[in-house]
Amino acid sequence: MRFQQIKELLHYLEQVHHQLGLCYRRLGNQVDSERCRMLLVYLQGREDAASVHLQEYASQLGGPVRETWLDQSFSEDMLPAIMRCELPASARTEDIVALVCRWEEQLIGELGHLARECP
């Protein structure tokens, strides 16, 4: 168990979305298919928007809420896997969708756990 403040949790979520956006940009340069590149550009924009939204949300929180301590955190750090992710040049849209679904399911699972366990 690791104690952290709500602002740290929001910053971590922002970093996850930011790194996903960077990852999709990098993967877009690796794949040959135009459809795959278009999908990755869309995904990059979606993650960039999520990162900005979290920044804005965190800035709107009141100081006492932002400084609240939690005794819950993510059970697994997603950032190293995101930064290591590679796709072959021959990747298909189905491969990208499967990868994105795994990350989304992991993130939703972590957030669901936090929602159930945090006061």
C-alpha angles and dihedrals in degrees: 000000000000124000116223140160123251089247089059092051091050091047090052091051090049090052092050091054092043092051091046088054091051090046093052090049091051093046090050088063091051102052126081100206118093090211090055091049091050091050091049092049089053091048091048091054091048092052093045089053091049091051092051091046091054091049090053092045092051092049091053095052116103117250096249092052093046091051095048113125121230129195091208132078141157112303092216131031107235097188100083093052091047092051093048096048116125133174128199117248088247093058116142128217088254089060091052093046090050091051093048092047091053092052093044092049091049092049093046090048092052093046091047090053091050092048091053096044104038119086 
